[in-house]
């Protein structure tokens, strides 16, 4: 078999294998009452847990704690904003790499919050959940500045309920 033919067969085969491996790796999920958490490595769940709860557990031991904490924050944000969209579902995408700025982004189009796992905190999570709640509550999303004012209100009062 000629070298050129071998390369023309090998390269597409490698690309197919690597892309299916990436897709399989990205398919790990945790389902909460409100969110589908997507991640590619178990370590990301452990890091996410530590960043939003201050606890270090094995990813398998911490999955229920992650689910509970996310749902608890959603309920707290809804209470602070007095907005209870129904049904309310969104996604959280955990990314191992660090974004330049900001640490998290919410996309209304996909209803997804994307986090740099090494920079997320419970406050950042609550802030982005506020954007998700606000966008789900109103028939048309309010202007970004209005959303940001409400999300900053959540930042300021997140722990005042206790």
C-alpha positions as CSV (number, residue, x, y, z in Angstrom):
1,X,0.0,0.0,0.0
2,X,1.4,3.4,-0.9
3,X,2.4,5.8,1.8
4,X,-0.1,8.4,0.4
5,X,-3.0,6.0,0.4
6,X,-2.1,4.8,3.9
7,X,-2.1,8.4,5.2
8,X,-5.4,9.2,3.4
9,X,-7.0,6.3,5.3
10,X,-5.3,6.6,8.6
11,X,-5.9,10.3,9.2
12,X,-9.7,10.3,8.8
13,X,-9.9,7.1,10.9
14,X,-7.9,8.8,13.7
15,X,-10.1,11.9,13.5
16,X,-13.2,9.8,13.7
17,X,-11.9,7.9,16.7
18,X,-10.7,11.0,18.6
19,X,-13.9,12.9,17.9
20,X,-16.0,10.0,19.2
21,X,-13.8,9.8,22.2
22,X,-14.3,13.5,22.9
23,X,-18.0,13.2,22.5
24,X,-18.1,10.2,24.8
25,X,-16.0,12.0,27.4
26,X,-18.3,15.0,27.3
27,X,-21.4,12.9,27.9
28,X,-21.1,12.6,31.7
29,X,-24.0,14.2,33.4
30,X,-25.6,14.8,36.8
31,X,-29.3,15.6,37.0
32,X,-30.7,17.8,39.7
33,X,-34.3,19.0,40.0
34,X,-33.5,22.1,38.1
35,X,-30.2,21.5,36.2
36,X,-28.3,19.1,34.1
37,X,-24.7,19.3,35.0
38,X,-22.4,18.2,32.1
39,X,-18.7,17.4,32.5
40,X,-16.0,15.3,30.9
41,X,-13.8,14.2,33.9
42,X,-14.8,13.1,37.4
43,X,-12.1,15.4,38.8
44,X,-14.2,18.4,37.5
45,X,-17.1,17.3,39.8
46,X,-14.7,17.1,42.7
47,X,-13.3,20.5,42.0
48,X,-16.8,22.0,41.5
49,X,-17.9,20.5,44.8
50,X,-14.9,21.9,46.6
51,X,-15.4,25.4,45.1
52,X,-19.2,25.6,45.9
53,X,-19.2,23.9,49.3
54,X,-15.7,23.9,50.7
55,X,-15.7,20.1,51.0
56,X,-13.3,17.7,49.4
57,X,-14.8,14.3,48.7
58,X,-14.3,11.7,46.0
59,X,-16.4,12.6,43.0
60,X,-18.7,9.6,43.4
61,X,-19.2,10.5,47.1
62,X,-19.8,14.1,46.3
63,X,-22.3,13.9,43.5
64,X,-25.4,14.0,45.7
65,X,-23.9,16.9,47.6
66,X,-23.3,18.8,44.4
67,X,-26.9,18.2,43.3
68,X,-28.3,19.3,46.6
69,X,-26.1,22.4,46.7
70,X,-27.1,23.5,43.1
71,X,-30.8,23.0,43.9
72,X,-30.5,24.8,47.2
73,X,-28.9,27.8,45.4
74,X,-31.6,27.8,42.8
75,X,-34.3,27.9,45.5
76,X,-32.4,30.7,47.3
77,X,-32.1,32.8,44.1
78,X,-35.8,32.3,43.3
79,X,-36.7,33.4,46.9
80,X,-34.5,36.5,46.7
81,X,-35.8,37.6,43.3
82,X,-39.4,36.4,44.2
83,X,-39.4,34.8,40.7
84,X,-40.5,31.2,40.4
85,X,-40.4,30.2,36.7
86,X,-42.2,27.0,36.0
87,X,-41.1,24.7,34.6
88,X,-37.5,25.8,35.2
89,X,-34.6,23.8,33.7
90,X,-31.1,24.8,32.7
91,X,-27.7,23.3,32.1
92,X,-24.4,23.7,33.7
93,X,-21.3,23.0,31.7
94,X,-18.1,22.4,33.7
95,X,-14.9,23.2,31.9
96,X,-11.4,22.3,33.1
97,X,-9.7,25.2,31.4
98,X,-9.6,28.7,32.7
99,X,-11.4,31.5,30.9
100,X,-9.5,34.8,30.7
101,X,-12.5,36.7,32.0
102,X,-15.2,36.1,33.3
103,X,-15.2,32.9,35.3
104,X,-18.7,32.0,34.1
105,X,-21.1,32.8,31.2
106,X,-24.8,32.3,30.8
107,X,-26.3,31.7,27.4
108,X,-30.0,32.4,27.1
109,X,-30.1,30.8,23.7
110,X,-28.9,27.4,25.1
111,X,-30.0,28.0,28.7
112,X,-26.5,26.9,29.7
113,X,-24.1,28.3,32.4
114,X,-20.5,27.5,31.4
115,X,-18.0,27.6,34.3
116,X,-14.2,27.5,34.6
117,X,-14.1,24.9,37.4
118,X,-11.0,26.4,38.9
119,X,-12.7,29.8,39.3
120,X,-16.3,29.1,40.3
121,X,-17.6,29.9,43.7
122,X,-21.1,29.6,45.2
123,X,-21.5,33.3,44.7
124,X,-20.6,33.1,41.0
125,X,-22.9,30.2,40.7
126,X,-25.8,32.0,42.3
127,X,-25.1,35.1,40.1
128,X,-25.3,33.0,36.9
129,X,-28.4,31.1,38.2
130,X,-30.0,34.5,38.7
131,X,-29.5,35.2,35.0
132,X,-31.1,31.9,34.2
133,X,-34.1,32.5,36.5
134,X,-34.6,36.0,35.2
135,X,-34.5,34.9,31.6
136,X,-36.9,32.0,32.3
137,X,-39.3,34.2,34.3
138,X,-40.0,36.9,31.7
139,X,-41.6,36.1,28.3
140,X,-38.8,38.2,26.7
141,X,-35.5,38.6,28.5
142,X,-35.1,42.0,30.0
143,X,-32.1,44.2,28.9
144,X,-28.7,43.1,30.1
145,X,-28.3,46.0,32.5
146,X,-31.6,45.2,34.2
147,X,-30.5,41.5,34.5
148,X,-27.2,42.6,35.9
149,X,-28.8,44.8,38.6
150,X,-31.0,41.9,39.7
151,X,-28.1,39.4,39.6
152,X,-26.0,41.8,41.7
153,X,-28.9,42.1,44.2
154,X,-28.6,38.3,44.6
155,X,-24.8,38.7,45.1
156,X,-25.4,41.2,47.8
157,X,-28.2,39.4,49.7
158,X,-27.3,35.7,49.1
159,X,-26.6,34.9,52.7
160,X,-29.1,37.4,54.3
161,X,-31.8,34.7,54.4
162,X,-30.1,33.0,57.3
